Amino acid sequence: MVESGQVDIALSKLSKTLDRNERVSFTNTYIKLFKVLMINRLQEAKIATDSTDPFVKLNRSGVSFGTPQNSSFQEFTRREFPNVDVKLYGPRAELFNDLYDGKITAAYMD
């Protein structure tokens, strides 16, 4: 709505991405929320590697990440973990259940 000029200002928990920054003006950040990487430890234990760094260990084909659909985390996941298979979720409860059940290796969100 800001982009189309229907409103002058919007307040929201909205991640600042390059694409969004090119379309609307962002002010100074008033709250910083951090990214969360949740890992199913049983699935992680199956990954053979010498690295203990999750960004190195998990960034490989055959590893699946869940992330909320229509969120900036789709972009973050694909950028920060380009080799993983990304599964998009609507309701977060389904994402959490799949992570718990080992259907995905990790979940990446805020």
Secondary structure by P-SEA (a helix, b strand, c coil): cccccccccccccccccaaaaaccccccccbbbbbbbbbaaaaaaaccccccccccccccccbbbbbbcccaaaaaaaaacccbbbbbbccaaaaaaaaaaccccccccc
